[in-house]
């Protein structure tokens, strides 16, 4: 029995080849792999000795030869195939262990040149894999070091791999080459400026019990490359398995968290924030988040951009929550929260990364693709369009509200004060409806905090309001004035902008126009 081994990822290859040699197999190899195996003391035959032809063109041509591909493709059950091998002095190859040049890793480098990328396009490797995979009835093909142990165990037990194993490994090999070709095609098309085809390659991370509703099947897939603020690479430290809706909500929470550098917490339900706040530390941020809406957080998700401390964990524990996410958990905090057996605890990579990546949304019969909305203009005094100018405290709240409202379902209105949300109006069919919800909620929250009448409490607070889209009429400004709002930030761009500015001036409200919108449908 003969095996051809030529790998870029050399993880575990020496023990694998050593086991095959111990079982009486002959090893064929090329270049760097051959050197490594020989240095490990293993007997290895050079592919060039088999083909009678040297490696040429800087190694671009070494395995593209009939004595390799004939040895892989000949069907053992067809006498004429075997006769032709004998006539041409070709011995069969029964196992191929190959993985490919690191093309994806190469093009991911920020300073990669096209010449370097092209040199990392493997030719012989995919050819051998496809030949071996096509003849899976007789040839075992291995692309992943994780499969080495099973292959060796089966050969030890019965002299060869099982038929069903060879079929499964064949499928893996074709997946490996397909993903490789997708990456090359996408890169080369971009270099040539050709019309794009969209190739997606995602691996199943986990099956889900069901989807959005119990009668819908679902699974969670992860992209090939790890990125920050991703549930695909999060470490679960406690609680039940994530559900489809958990994943949707948690992803929305992580997108809000990434907006802030200072200590920040968000509580989230149904993909909308129900409370969010900054603080001098994470405990203060959580206290303000909770005070902003003690009711809606029930059964919700909490995400923090700092380590969860014991003090924070003690505040979280009495509340019914689905998920708590953070970059880390203090050991005593983790132990306390793990005592709630159903509470899902997720440690998430929150390292800063400004790279914009594609966002995919499926529609019936198609796919929408856009860049992620990662940039948010800081709100500055120069954006003011009213007679009344914002003071420093208002500017801070305007900026805070602007970063929050972009993550609320349109039409979106957020009412804030002192770095915390007090009212959130989401997903209404008209903007004044969202404003009414947010303002009434803010007034009710302030009434609970102060013991005063809701409207009085709101008027005395001098609230700040943020809108994700422009005001088509001045009705939102008029309603805001009734609740004592003193500062508003919105994108502007309506043909009736002047009406809203005039209404703001009439009521002594400062208004800032950012010139950018953040719809979230």
C-alpha positions as CSV (number, residue, x, y, z in Angstrom):
1,X,0.0,0.0,0.0
2,X,1.3,3.5,-0.9
3,X,0.4,6.9,0.5
4,X,1.3,10.3,-1.0
5,X,1.7,13.0,1.6
6,X,2.3,16.6,0.7
7,X,0.9,19.2,3.1
8,X,1.1,22.9,3.8
9,X,-0.5,22.5,7.3
10,X,2.0,20.1,8.8
11,X,0.1,19.7,12.1
12,X,0.4,16.0,13.2
13,X,1.8,14.9,9.8
14,X,4.9,13.2,11.3
15,X,3.0,10.9,13.7
16,X,0.5,10.2,10.9
17,X,3.2,9.2,8.4
18,X,5.0,7.2,11.2
19,X,1.9,5.2,11.9
20,X,1.5,4.4,8.3
21,X,5.1,3.3,8.0
22,X,4.6,1.1,11.1
23,X,1.7,-0.5,9.3
24,X,3.8,-1.4,6.3
25,X,2.9,1.5,4.0
26,X,5.3,3.2,1.6
27,X,5.3,7.0,1.8
28,X,5.8,9.2,-1.3
29,X,6.3,12.9,-0.8
30,X,7.6,16.2,-2.2
31,X,9.6,19.2,-1.1
32,X,9.1,20.5,2.4
33,X,7.0,17.7,3.6
34,X,9.5,15.1,2.4
35,X,12.3,17.0,4.1
36,X,10.4,17.1,7.4
37,X,9.5,13.3,7.3
38,X,13.1,12.4,6.4
39,X,14.4,14.5,9.3
40,X,12.1,12.6,11.5
41,X,13.8,9.4,10.4
42,X,11.1,8.0,8.2
43,X,11.7,6.3,4.9
44,X,10.3,8.5,2.1
45,X,10.3,8.1,-1.6
46,X,10.5,11.3,-3.7
47,X,7.7,11.8,-6.2
48,X,10.4,12.7,-8.7
49,X,11.9,9.2,-8.3
50,X,8.4,7.8,-9.0
51,X,7.8,10.0,-12.1
52,X,11.4,10.0,-13.4
53,X,11.0,13.8,-13.8
54,X,12.4,16.5,-11.6
55,X,10.4,19.3,-9.9
56,X,10.5,22.2,-12.3
57,X,9.5,25.9,-12.5
58,X,10.3,26.6,-8.8
59,X,8.1,23.7,-7.7
60,X,5.1,24.7,-9.8
61,X,5.3,21.3,-11.6
62,X,6.0,18.2,-9.5
63,X,2.9,15.9,-9.2
64,X,1.2,16.7,-12.5
65,X,2.2,13.4,-14.1
66,X,0.5,10.2,-15.4
67,X,2.4,8.1,-12.9
68,X,0.7,10.0,-10.1
69,X,-2.8,10.6,-11.6
70,X,-2.9,7.2,-13.3
71,X,-2.1,5.7,-9.9
72,X,-4.9,7.6,-8.3
73,X,-7.6,7.4,-11.0
74,X,-7.3,3.8,-12.2
75,X,-10.3,1.8,-11.1
76,X,-9.2,-1.4,-9.4
77,X,-12.4,-3.2,-10.5
78,X,-11.8,-2.6,-14.2
79,X,-9.2,-5.1,-15.6
80,X,-8.2,-2.8,-18.6
81,X,-7.3,0.0,-16.2
82,X,-5.1,-2.3,-14.2
83,X,-3.5,-3.7,-17.4
84,X,-2.7,-0.2,-18.5
85,X,-1.0,0.6,-15.2
86,X,1.2,-2.5,-15.6
87,X,2.0,-1.8,-19.2
88,X,3.2,1.7,-18.2
89,X,5.0,0.7,-15.0
90,X,2.6,2.5,-12.7
91,X,1.9,1.4,-9.1
92,X,-1.4,2.4,-7.5
93,X,-1.5,5.0,-4.8
94,X,-4.0,4.1,-2.1
95,X,-4.0,7.2,0.2
96,X,-3.5,10.9,-0.5
97,X,-2.9,13.3,2.4
98,X,-2.8,16.8,1.0
99,X,-3.8,20.3,2.1
100,X,-3.3,23.4,0.1
101,X,-1.1,26.5,0.0
102,X,-2.4,29.1,2.4
103,X,-4.1,31.3,-0.2
104,X,-6.7,32.8,2.2
105,X,-4.1,33.6,4.8
106,X,-1.9,35.2,2.2
107,X,-4.5,37.6,0.7
108,X,-5.7,38.5,4.3
109,X,-2.3,40.3,4.8
110,X,-2.8,44.1,4.4
111,X,0.4,44.5,2.3
112,X,-0.1,41.4,0.0
113,X,0.9,41.9,-3.6
114,X,-0.9,40.2,-6.5
115,X,2.4,38.4,-7.3
116,X,2.6,36.9,-3.9
117,X,-1.1,35.9,-3.9
118,X,-0.7,34.2,-7.3
119,X,2.3,32.2,-6.1
120,X,0.1,30.9,-3.3
121,X,-2.4,29.4,-5.7
122,X,-2.0,25.6,-5.5
123,X,-2.3,23.6,-8.7
124,X,-1.0,20.1,-8.1
125,X,-2.6,19.8,-4.7
126,X,-6.2,20.4,-5.9
127,X,-5.6,18.1,-8.9
128,X,-4.5,15.2,-6.6
129,X,-7.3,15.8,-4.2
130,X,-9.9,15.7,-7.0
131,X,-8.4,12.6,-8.6
132,X,-8.3,10.7,-5.3
133,X,-11.8,11.9,-4.3
134,X,-13.2,10.8,-7.6
135,X,-11.8,7.3,-7.1
136,X,-13.0,7.2,-3.4
137,X,-14.1,3.5,-3.8
138,X,-10.4,2.6,-3.8
139,X,-8.5,5.7,-2.5
140,X,-8.6,7.4,0.9
141,X,-8.2,11.2,0.7
142,X,-7.4,13.2,3.8
143,X,-7.3,17.0,3.9
144,X,-7.8,17.7,7.6
145,X,-5.4,16.7,10.4
146,X,-8.4,16.0,12.6
147,X,-9.1,12.9,10.5
148,X,-5.7,11.3,10.9
149,X,-6.6,9.4,14.0
150,X,-9.7,7.8,12.5
151,X,-7.8,6.8,9.4
152,X,-5.0,5.1,11.3
153,X,-7.5,3.3,13.7
154,X,-9.4,1.8,10.7
155,X,-6.3,0.7,8.9
156,X,-5.0,-0.9,12.1
157,X,-8.3,-2.7,12.6
158,X,-8.9,-4.0,9.1
159,X,-6.0,-3.1,6.8
160,X,-7.8,-0.2,5.1
161,X,-10.4,2.5,5.8
162,X,-14.1,1.6,5.6
163,X,-16.0,2.4,2.5
164,X,-18.3,4.9,4.3
165,X,-15.3,6.7,5.7
166,X,-13.7,7.0,2.2
167,X,-17.0,8.5,0.9
168,X,-17.2,11.0,3.7
169,X,-13.5,12.0,3.2
170,X,-14.1,12.4,-0.5
171,X,-16.9,14.8,0.2
172,X,-14.6,16.8,2.6
173,X,-11.9,16.9,-0.1
174,X,-14.3,18.4,-2.7
175,X,-15.5,20.9,-0.1
176,X,-11.9,21.8,0.6
177,X,-11.1,22.4,-3.1
178,X,-14.4,24.2,-3.7
179,X,-13.8,26.7,-0.9
180,X,-10.3,27.2,-2.2
181,X,-11.4,27.9,-5.7
182,X,-14.1,30.3,-4.4
183,X,-11.5,32.3,-2.6
184,X,-9.2,32.4,-5.7
185,X,-12.1,33.3,-8.0
186,X,-13.3,36.1,-5.7
187,X,-9.8,37.6,-5.4
188,X,-8.9,37.4,-9.1
189,X,-12.3,38.8,-10.1
190,X,-11.7,41.8,-7.8
191,X,-8.2,42.3,-9.3
192,X,-9.6,42.2,-12.8
193,X,-12.6,44.4,-12.1
194,X,-15.0,41.8,-13.4
195,X,-18.6,41.4,-12.5
196,X,-18.8,39.6,-9.2
197,X,-20.3,36.3,-8.3
198,X,-21.1,35.8,-4.7
199,X,-19.6,32.7,-3.2
200,X,-20.3,31.9,0.5
201,X,-18.6,29.2,2.5
202,X,-19.9,28.8,6.1
203,X,-19.4,25.8,8.3
204,X,-22.1,24.6,10.7
205,X,-21.2,25.6,14.2
206,X,-24.2,24.0,15.8
207,X,-27.7,22.7,15.0
208,X,-30.5,24.6,16.7
209,X,-33.5,23.1,18.3
210,X,-35.7,25.3,16.0
211,X,-35.7,28.6,14.3
212,X,-37.7,31.8,15.0
213,X,-40.7,29.6,15.8
214,X,-40.8,25.9,17.0
215,X,-42.0,24.6,13.6
216,X,-39.0,26.1,11.7
217,X,-35.8,24.1,11.3
218,X,-32.5,26.0,11.9
219,X,-28.8,25.9,12.3
220,X,-26.0,28.3,13.2
221,X,-23.1,28.6,10.7
222,X,-19.8,30.4,11.1
223,X,-17.6,32.2,8.6
224,X,-14.1,30.8,7.8
225,X,-12.3,33.8,9.4
226,X,-12.7,34.8,13.0
227,X,-13.8,38.4,13.7
228,X,-14.3,40.5,16.9
229,X,-17.8,40.9,18.4
230,X,-18.8,37.6,17.0
231,X,-21.0,34.9,18.6
232,X,-19.4,32.4,16.2
233,X,-16.2,32.5,18.2
234,X,-17.6,33.3,21.6
235,X,-16.9,31.0,24.5
236,X,-19.9,29.8,26.4
237,X,-19.2,29.6,30.1
238,X,-22.6,28.5,31.4
239,X,-26.2,28.0,30.7
240,X,-28.4,26.4,28.1
241,X,-27.6,26.2,24.4
242,X,-28.2,29.3,22.4
243,X,-31.5,29.5,20.4
244,X,-32.0,31.1,17.0
245,X,-33.6,34.2,18.7
246,X,-30.9,34.3,21.3
247,X,-28.3,34.6,18.6
248,X,-30.2,37.3,16.7
249,X,-30.6,39.4,19.9
250,X,-27.1,38.8,21.1
251,X,-25.6,39.9,17.8
252,X,-27.7,43.1,17.9
253,X,-26.4,43.8,21.5
254,X,-22.8,43.3,20.4
255,X,-23.2,45.7,17.5
256,X,-24.3,48.4,20.1
257,X,-21.4,47.6,22.5
258,X,-18.8,48.1,19.8
259,X,-19.9,51.7,19.5
260,X,-18.4,52.7,22.9
261,X,-14.9,52.9,24.3
262,X,-15.8,54.1,27.8
263,X,-17.5,51.6,30.3
264,X,-20.8,50.8,28.7
265,X,-23.7,48.4,29.2
266,X,-26.8,47.6,27.2
267,X,-29.9,45.7,27.9
268,X,-31.7,44.3,24.9
269,X,-35.0,42.7,23.9
270,X,-36.2,41.7,20.5
271,X,-33.2,43.3,18.8
272,X,-33.8,46.7,20.3
273,X,-32.1,48.3,23.3
274,X,-34.4,48.6,26.3
275,X,-31.7,50.3,28.3
276,X,-28.2,51.6,27.7
277,X,-25.7,53.7,29.6
278,X,-22.1,54.7,30.1
279,X,-20.5,55.1,33.5
280,X,-17.3,55.8,35.4
281,X,-17.0,52.0,35.7
282,X,-19.0,49.0,34.6
283,X,-21.1,48.8,37.8
284,X,-22.3,52.4,37.4
285,X,-23.0,51.7,33.7
286,X,-25.2,48.7,34.6
287,X,-27.0,50.6,37.4
288,X,-28.0,53.3,34.9
289,X,-28.9,50.8,32.2
290,X,-31.3,49.0,34.6
291,X,-32.8,52.3,36.0
292,X,-33.6,53.3,32.4
293,X,-36.2,50.5,32.0
294,X,-36.5,48.0,34.9
295,X,-39.5,46.3,33.3
296,X,-38.4,45.5,29.7
297,X,-35.1,43.9,30.7
298,X,-37.0,40.9,32.1
299,X,-36.0,38.0,30.0
300,X,-33.6,40.1,28.0
301,X,-29.9,40.2,27.2
302,X,-27.1,42.2,28.9
303,X,-23.8,43.0,27.1
304,X,-20.9,44.9,28.7
305,X,-17.6,46.1,27.3
306,X,-15.7,45.6,30.5
307,X,-15.1,42.5,32.7
308,X,-18.1,41.5,34.8
309,X,-17.1,42.1,38.4
310,X,-18.5,40.4,41.5
311,X,-20.4,43.6,42.4
312,X,-22.0,43.7,38.9
313,X,-22.8,40.0,39.1
314,X,-24.5,40.5,42.4
315,X,-26.8,43.1,40.8
316,X,-27.5,40.9,37.8
317,X,-28.2,37.7,39.7
318,X,-31.7,38.5,41.0
319,X,-33.0,39.5,37.5
320,X,-34.3,37.0,35.0
321,X,-32.0,37.2,32.0
322,X,-31.3,35.0,29.0
323,X,-27.7,36.0,28.3
324,X,-24.9,38.0,29.9
325,X,-22.0,38.8,27.5
326,X,-18.6,40.5,28.3
327,X,-15.0,40.3,27.3
328,X,-14.3,38.5,30.5
329,X,-15.8,37.5,33.9
330,X,-14.0,37.8,37.2
331,X,-13.7,34.3,38.7
332,X,-16.0,35.1,41.7
333,X,-18.5,36.8,39.4
334,X,-18.4,33.8,37.1
335,X,-19.0,31.4,39.9
336,X,-22.0,33.4,41.2
337,X,-23.6,33.7,37.8
338,X,-23.0,30.0,37.0
339,X,-25.2,29.1,39.9
340,X,-28.1,30.2,37.7
341,X,-28.1,27.0,35.6
342,X,-30.1,28.4,32.7
343,X,-28.3,31.7,32.4
344,X,-26.1,31.8,29.3
345,X,-22.7,33.4,29.9
346,X,-20.7,34.3,26.9
347,X,-17.1,35.5,26.8
348,X,-16.8,37.5,23.5
349,X,-13.7,38.9,21.8
350,X,-14.2,42.7,21.9
351,X,-10.9,43.8,20.5
352,X,-11.2,46.9,18.4
353,X,-11.4,46.4,14.7
354,X,-12.7,49.0,12.3
355,X,-12.6,46.8,9.2
356,X,-16.0,46.8,7.4
357,X,-17.2,43.4,6.3
358,X,-20.1,42.4,4.1
359,X,-23.5,42.0,5.7
360,X,-25.8,39.4,4.0
361,X,-29.6,39.5,4.2
362,X,-31.5,36.7,2.4
363,X,-34.7,37.6,0.4
364,X,-36.9,35.3,-1.5
365,X,-34.8,34.1,-4.5
366,X,-31.9,36.4,-3.8
367,X,-29.5,38.0,-1.4
368,X,-28.9,41.6,-0.4
369,X,-25.3,42.5,0.4
370,X,-24.1,45.7,2.0
371,X,-21.1,47.0,4.1
372,X,-21.7,46.9,7.8
373,X,-22.7,50.3,9.2
374,X,-19.6,50.7,11.5
375,X,-18.8,54.4,11.3
376,X,-20.8,57.0,13.3
377,X,-20.0,60.7,13.1
378,X,-19.3,62.2,16.5
379,X,-21.9,64.9,17.3
380,X,-20.2,68.4,17.3
381,X,-21.4,71.9,18.1
382,X,-20.7,72.9,14.5
383,X,-23.7,70.8,13.5
384,X,-26.1,73.2,15.3
385,X,-28.7,74.9,13.0
386,X,-30.7,76.7,15.7
387,X,-30.3,80.0,17.6
388,X,-29.8,78.1,20.9
389,X,-26.4,76.4,21.0
390,X,-25.8,73.1,22.9
391,X,-23.8,73.2,26.1
392,X,-21.1,70.6,26.9
393,X,-23.4,68.3,28.8
394,X,-25.9,68.3,26.0
395,X,-23.3,67.6,23.4
396,X,-22.2,64.5,25.4
397,X,-25.8,63.3,25.6
398,X,-26.5,64.1,21.9
399,X,-23.5,62.1,20.9
400,X,-24.5,59.2,23.2
401,X,-28.1,59.2,21.8
402,X,-26.9,59.3,18.2
403,X,-24.7,56.2,18.8
404,X,-27.7,54.4,20.4
405,X,-30.5,55.4,18.0
406,X,-28.7,53.9,15.0
407,X,-29.3,50.4,16.5
408,X,-33.0,50.9,17.1
409,X,-35.5,49.6,14.5
410,X,-36.7,52.4,12.2
411,X,-38.6,54.7,12.7
412,X,-36.4,55.2,15.8
413,X,-36.4,57.8,18.5
414,X,-34.3,57.6,21.7
415,X,-34.6,60.0,24.7
416,X,-31.5,60.2,26.9
417,X,-30.1,62.1,29.8
418,X,-26.8,62.0,31.6
419,X,-25.4,59.1,29.5
420,X,-28.4,56.8,29.9
421,X,-31.5,56.0,27.9
422,X,-34.8,56.9,29.4
423,X,-37.2,56.1,26.5
424,X,-36.9,54.1,23.3
425,X,-39.5,54.3,20.5
426,X,-38.9,51.6,17.8
427,X,-40.3,50.3,14.6
428,X,-43.4,52.5,14.2
429,X,-44.9,53.3,10.9
430,X,-44.6,57.1,11.5
431,X,-41.9,59.0,13.4
432,X,-44.2,60.9,15.7
433,X,-45.5,57.6,16.9
434,X,-42.0,56.5,17.9
435,X,-41.4,59.9,19.5
436,X,-44.6,59.5,21.6
437,X,-43.6,56.1,22.8
438,X,-40.1,57.2,23.7
439,X,-41.2,60.4,25.5
440,X,-44.0,58.8,27.5
441,X,-41.6,56.1,28.6
442,X,-39.0,58.6,29.6
443,X,-41.5,60.6,31.6
444,X,-42.7,57.5,33.3
445,X,-39.2,56.4,34.2
446,X,-38.4,59.9,35.6
447,X,-41.6,59.9,37.6
448,X,-40.6,56.6,39.2
449,X,-37.1,58.0,40.0
450,X,-38.3,61.4,41.3
451,X,-41.8,60.7,42.6
452,X,-43.2,63.6,40.6
453,X,-45.9,63.8,37.9
454,X,-44.5,62.3,34.7
455,X,-44.7,65.4,32.5
456,X,-43.4,67.6,35.2
457,X,-40.5,65.2,35.9
458,X,-39.7,65.2,32.1
459,X,-39.8,69.0,31.8
460,X,-37.5,69.5,34.8
461,X,-35.0,67.0,33.4
462,X,-34.2,69.0,30.2
463,X,-34.1,65.8,28.0
464,X,-32.2,65.1,24.9
465,X,-33.7,63.3,21.9
466,X,-32.1,61.5,19.0
467,X,-33.8,60.4,15.7
468,X,-32.3,58.0,13.2
469,X,-34.0,59.7,10.2
470,X,-35.1,63.3,9.4
471,X,-38.4,64.9,10.5
472,X,-40.8,65.1,7.6
473,X,-42.9,67.5,9.6
474,X,-42.4,69.7,12.7
475,X,-44.8,67.5,14.8
476,X,-42.0,65.5,16.5
477,X,-40.4,68.8,17.6
478,X,-43.7,70.1,18.9
479,X,-44.3,66.9,20.9
480,X,-40.7,66.9,22.2
481,X,-41.3,70.5,23.4
482,X,-44.3,69.4,25.4
483,X,-42.1,67.0,27.4
484,X,-39.4,69.6,28.0
485,X,-36.8,68.3,25.5
486,X,-34.0,70.9,25.2
487,X,-31.7,69.3,22.6
488,X,-32.4,67.2,19.4
489,X,-30.0,65.4,17.0
490,X,-31.2,64.1,13.7
491,X,-29.7,63.6,10.2
492,X,-31.6,66.3,8.4
493,X,-32.3,66.1,4.6
494,X,-36.0,66.7,4.5
495,X,-37.5,69.4,2.3
496,X,-39.2,70.6,5.5
497,X,-36.1,70.8,7.6
498,X,-36.7,74.6,8.0
499,X,-40.1,73.8,9.6
500,X,-38.5,71.7,12.3
501,X,-35.7,74.2,12.8
502,X,-38.3,77.0,13.2
503,X,-40.3,75.0,15.7
504,X,-37.2,74.3,17.7
505,X,-36.3,78.0,17.8
506,X,-39.8,78.8,18.9
507,X,-39.4,76.5,21.9
508,X,-35.8,77.3,22.8
509,X,-34.6,73.9,21.7
510,X,-31.1,73.4,20.2
511,X,-31.1,71.2,17.1
512,X,-28.1,69.5,15.4
513,X,-28.1,68.0,12.0
514,X,-25.5,65.3,11.4
515,X,-25.8,64.9,7.6
516,X,-25.9,61.1,7.9
517,X,-28.7,58.7,8.6
518,X,-28.7,55.3,10.2
519,X,-31.9,53.4,9.2
520,X,-32.2,49.9,10.6
521,X,-35.0,48.1,8.9
